[in-house]
Amino acid sequence: DGAKAVVFKNMTVNFGESNYSGIIRPETIVFENCVIKGMITYCGSEKAMFVNCEFTVENNYNMWIYTNKTMSYEFYGCTFSSKTGKFLHPYNEGGAASLETVTILINGCSFSGEKADKAALNVKAVNNIAWNITIENSTLGENVSEWYNMATGVNASSTVTIDGKVVWENGAKTENN
């Protein structure tokens, strides 16, 4: 409890398929060259980084990006595979007391699923949470229809940038989309 950083390297980690599984207390969590099975929800309190990881899940999302405070999630060279076509789910039931920004960076990653027409990110509206999403040099594979699905009511301060072009801001898609 209260660790500054926890690092997992070259291992397989199985979080199962139930909700709210993960590691909550360290400020920073790093997974490097890992196979992450099941759905992970909690990833530290300030920063979560995934480098060259393989995410696989049978019946749920690969990850709930679940926080109610300013935090960053970074994915470098990761592969996401989901039988249900559910990948990353930025979400929180309660929201935050004041505006918080959650930064999500996806760089050099790929997404593929067995169920058609799903988005790589299914972004939910959360009270006082702004999602700052940047996607670079990444690919949508089999059965993944689009990069993101923004729910009605997502905070207007949220942004989505894909390969240097802002495609979502001020609560709506931009002309770059």
Order of alpha helices (4+ residues) and beta strands (2+ residues): beta-beta-beta-beta-beta-beta-beta-beta-beta-beta-beta-beta-beta-beta-beta-beta-beta-beta-beta-beta-beta
